[in-house]
Amino acid sequence: MPHLAIDHLTKIYERGKVLALDDVSFSVDKGEFLVLIGLSGSGKSTLLRCINRLIEPTSGRVFLDGTELTALPQRELRRWRRKIGMIFQQFNLVKRSTVLANVLAGRLGYVPTARTLLGRFPREDLERARRALERVGLLEKMFVRADQLSGGQQQRVGIARALMQEPELLLADEPVSALDPATSHSILKYLEQMNRQDGVTVLCALHFLSLARRYGTRIIALKGGRIVFEGSPSEIDDAKFKEIYGEEAEQVEVR
């Protein structure tokens, strides 16, 4: 049984006028680092958000460890979302809150809502937050407001927040698109560490093929909401690149 299975997933926006996902099916084994590539608007973000139902698919099914997420009522879905971490393109932090408060938000699925509203987290969660921040090199920033950090530091806070969930599956939606090349590699190496050392399955949407080749164990390319390629990074030759990105596109190396 695959760890994650996507079965004929379709998403239609704007009263049937925009087909964002068109009958997408694939599976992911536990421990894979699967990279989604494609142009902006190809359906990468919609796909990731349909997996954890931040967006409700129009049709199709999503299975995690054999359980159909798309059939779960909200209460059950909340429990299953503990297993799914997510990292966003624009960091998705509470900018006026401290780094520590943002990281502790990763435990919201485990701690009663009343306690979280009062900022009362168990001692073990505070220690877990310290370890997560130490792991991403931000322990000294624990009490700094999130909006005082650089973009790369904010994304590292997002990674620490995901670590707090102790996820089995991590969805990363263009996590380095707002960052410079050196910082991009830094962020992706943290995701690679979670994948290899912690055994977390990663689905990561990326723009640059060079990054996908460096970090992905497998690549799926979307175009117009449909899968146009699925295979190993080495299988994408110049002809396949043109098919995915268009005849006028040129490959750019991110070093």
C-alpha positions in Angstrom: 0.0 0.0 0.0 1.4 3.4 -0.9 1.9 6.0 1.8 -0.1 8.6 -0.2 -2.4 7.9 -3.1 -4.1 10.6 -5.3 -7.0 9.1 -7.3 -8.5 11.0 -10.2 -8.3 14.3 -8.5 -10.1 17.2 -10.2 -10.6 20.8 -9.1 -12.7 23.4 -11.0 -12.8 27.1 -10.0 -15.0 30.1 -10.8 -18.3 28.4 -11.4 -16.8 25.8 -13.8 -14.7 28.2 -15.9 -11.2 27.3 -14.6 -10.0 23.7 -14.6 -7.1 23.8 -12.1 -6.6 20.0 -11.8 -7.7 17.6 -14.5 -8.0 13.9 -13.4 -4.7 13.7 -11.6 -3.6 10.3 -10.2 -0.3 9.1 -8.7 1.0 7.5 -5.6 3.9 8.2 -3.2 5.9 5.7 -1.2 6.9 6.4 2.3 10.3 8.2 2.5 10.2 9.7 -1.0 11.2 13.2 -1.8 8.8 14.0 -4.7 9.2 17.3 -6.5 6.3 18.9 -8.4 7.4 21.1 -11.3 5.6 23.3 -13.9 4.8 26.8 -14.8 2.8 29.1 -12.5 -0.8 28.2 -12.8 0.0 24.6 -13.7 -1.9 23.3 -10.7 1.0 22.6 -8.2 -0.3 24.7 -5.3 -3.9 23.5 -5.9 -2.8 19.9 -5.8 -0.9 20.3 -2.5 -3.8 22.2 -0.9 -6.3 19.5 -2.0 -4.2 16.8 -0.3 -4.8 18.3 3.1 -8.2 19.8 2.1 -7.2 23.5 2.6 -9.0 23.4 -0.8 -11.8 21.0 -1.3 -11.4 19.0 -4.6 -14.3 19.0 -7.0 -14.0 15.2 -7.4 -11.5 12.4 -6.8 -10.0 10.9 -3.7 -6.9 11.3 -1.5 -5.7 8.4 0.7 -3.1 8.6 3.4 -2.0 5.3 4.9 -5.2 3.7 3.4 -7.5 6.3 5.0 -9.5 8.4 2.6 -8.9 12.0 3.7 -11.5 13.4 1.2 -14.2 11.5 3.0 -13.4 12.5 6.6 -15.7 14.8 8.6 -13.9 17.9 9.9 -13.3 16.6 13.4 -11.5 13.5 12.1 -9.7 15.5 9.5 -8.3 17.7 12.2 -6.8 14.7 13.9 -5.3 13.4 10.6 -3.8 16.8 9.7 -1.4 16.3 12.6 0.4 13.9 10.3 0.7 16.5 7.5 3.1 19.4 7.9 2.9 22.3 5.4 5.4 25.0 4.4 4.2 28.0 2.4 5.6 30.2 -0.2 5.0 33.4 1.8 6.0 31.8 5.1 2.4 32.2 6.6 3.7 33.4 10.0 1.9 35.7 12.5 4.3 38.6 11.9 3.6 40.4 15.2 4.1 37.3 17.3 7.4 35.9 18.5 9.3 33.2 16.8 8.5 30.9 19.7 4.8 31.6 19.4 4.9 30.8 15.7 6.7 27.6 16.3 4.3 26.5 19.0 1.5 26.9 16.5 2.7 23.5 15.2 1.2 21.9 18.2 -2.3 23.3 17.8 -3.6 19.9 16.7 -2.4 18.3 20.0 -3.3 20.9 22.6 -6.8 22.0 23.6 -7.9 25.2 21.9 -8.6 27.0 25.2 -5.1 26.5 26.4 -3.5 27.6 23.1 -5.6 30.9 23.2 -4.1 31.6 26.6 -0.6 30.6 25.4 -0.4 27.7 27.9 1.6 25.0 26.3 2.9 22.0 28.2 6.5 22.1 29.4 7.4 19.3 27.0 6.1 21.4 24.0 8.3 24.3 25.1 11.3 22.0 25.1 10.3 20.6 21.8 10.1 24.1 20.4 13.6 24.9 21.7 15.0 21.7 20.0 13.3 22.6 16.7 14.7 26.1 16.7 18.1 24.9 17.6 17.9 22.5 14.7 17.3 25.3 12.2 19.8 27.6 13.8 17.4 30.1 15.3 17.4 29.4 19.0 18.8 32.9 19.7 15.8 34.4 17.9 13.2 32.7 20.1 11.8 35.9 21.5 12.2 38.1 18.4 9.1 39.1 16.4 8.7 37.2 13.2 8.6 40.4 11.1 12.1 41.3 12.2 13.6 38.3 10.5 14.9 37.9 7.0 13.0 35.9 4.4 15.3 32.9 4.9 15.0 33.1 8.6 11.2 33.3 8.4 11.1 30.2 6.2 13.3 28.4 8.8 10.7 29.3 11.4 8.1 27.7 9.1 10.3 24.5 9.0 10.6 24.5 12.8 6.8 24.9 13.1 6.4 21.8 10.8 8.9 19.9 12.9 6.7 20.5 15.9 3.9 18.4 14.3 6.3 15.4 14.0 4.7 14.9 10.6 4.7 11.8 8.5 4.1 13.8 5.3 5.4 17.3 4.5 3.8 19.5 1.8 6.1 22.4 0.7 4.5 24.9 -1.6 7.2 26.8 -3.5 9.2 27.2 -0.3 12.1 29.0 -1.9 10.5 31.1 -4.6 11.0 34.3 -2.6 14.6 33.5 -1.7 18.0 34.0 -3.2 19.9 30.9 -4.6 22.2 30.4 -1.6 19.3 30.6 0.9 17.2 28.4 -1.4 19.7 25.6 -1.0 19.9 26.1 2.7 16.1 25.7 3.1 16.0 22.7 0.8 18.8 21.0 2.7 16.7 21.3 5.9 13.8 19.6 4.1 16.2 17.0 2.8 17.4 16.4 6.4 13.8 15.8 7.5 13.3 13.4 4.6 16.5 11.4 5.2 17.0 11.5 8.9 13.4 11.6 10.2 11.9 9.5 7.4 9.4 12.2 6.5 7.8 11.9 3.1 8.2 15.2 1.2 6.1 16.7 -1.6 7.7 19.9 -2.7 6.6 22.3 -5.5 9.6 24.0 -7.2 10.0 26.3 -10.2 13.6 25.5 -11.1 14.4 22.2 -12.7 18.0 22.4 -11.4 16.7 22.4 -7.8 14.3 19.6 -8.6 17.1 17.5 -10.0 19.3 18.2 -7.0 16.8 17.3 -4.3 14.1 15.1 -5.8 14.1 11.4 -5.8 11.2 11.5 -8.3 9.6 14.3 -10.4 6.1 14.9 -11.5 5.5 17.7 -14.0 2.1 19.4 -14.3 0.8 21.5 -17.3 -2.7 22.8 -17.5 -3.7 20.8 -14.5 -2.6 17.4 -16.0 0.5 15.2 -15.4 2.8 15.5 -18.4 5.8 13.7 -16.9 6.5 11.3 -14.1 9.9 9.8 -13.5 13.4 10.2 -12.3 15.2 13.6 -12.6 17.7 12.2 -15.1 14.9 11.4 -17.5 14.0 15.0 -18.3 15.9 15.8 -21.4 15.8 19.1 -23.5 12.7 17.9 -25.4 10.8 17.0 -22.3 11.8 20.3 -20.7 10.4 22.2 -23.7 7.2 20.2 -23.5 6.8 21.1 -19.8 7.8 24.7 -19.8 7.2 25.8 -23.5 9.4 26.1 -26.6 10.7 29.6 -25.6 11.8 28.5 -22.1 15.5 28.2 -21.2 17.0 26.1 -18.4 18.4 28.2 -15.5 20.8 26.7 -13.1 20.4 27.7 -9.4 23.8 27.3 -7.9 
